[in-house]
C-alpha cells in the first residue's frame, strides 16, 4: 500500500501540483499545471522500450510521480486532494497502465471512493472521472472493482444534496464503468433503470406541458440520457424491444426542451433506437425467411 504523507503537510509532488489553473479554460490552454512535468508529453506520450535506458528512466519517473499523486489523495486539505486527483486523471488519460494498476487497483479505488463520498463539488467530479478512467484502463479486469464502485456512484447520482455537476459526472461514470467492466445483464438493467429515473423528469408533465429546469438540472438529465444510450447499445434484443416500446413515444418530448445539449442527446438517442429496431427487424425477417425456406423444402 502506498505510503501516506505526514499529517499537516500539503500535497506537493515534485512536479508542482500547486500550479493548477483555476478555470476550465486555463486547463485547456495551460500545460504547466500540477503534474504537467510529472505527466509531460516528453515523459508520457511514448511507451518506453525494454532496451532504451532513457525511456525506462522516464517510465520510472512517471510512475514514481503518479505514486505521489495517489498518496496525495489521502491529504487533509481539500485543495491538495483535488490537485492529486487532477494528477491521477491526467496520468490515466495519457498512458495505458494496466500492469501498474493491477498492483494498486484496490488502494486507488478505495482512495477515490473516499474522495467521492467525503468530498464536495469539484472533488467529487474529479473522483468520478478518475473512477471511470480506472475502469477504462482495466476493462473486465476491474469487474470486481465495479461491484464496489457501482453502489457509490449510484447513491451519489441520486442524492439531491450532492452538487448537480457531480451528479452528472456520476451518471456518466456509472454508464462508462458498466460498459467496460461489467458482464452481468442484471446489473446493466439496474443501471439503465436508474439512469431512466433521472432523465424522464424532462418528459412532458401530466398536463402535456414541457418542464422547465435550471441549466445544471438539464445537464444532469442529458448526462443520464447519454449514459443510458451507451448501455442500450450493448443491451440484448429483448431488452431493447422493451425499452423501445416504453420510451419511443416520450423521447420526442425532449426535442422541445429549451436546453440545446438535452435536445442533441434526445435526437441521438431516438436515432439509436430506430437503428436498433431496424437491426432487430432484419434479424427477425432473416429468421422468418429461413423458416419459410425450410418449410418449403
Helices and strands as residue ranges (DSSP letters): G 17-19, H 24-29, G 34-36, H 41-44, H 53-72, H 78-94, H 98-102, H 105-118, H 122-138, G 139-142, H 143-158, H 164-181, H 185-199, G 200-202, H 215-232, H 237-251, G 252-256, H 260-296
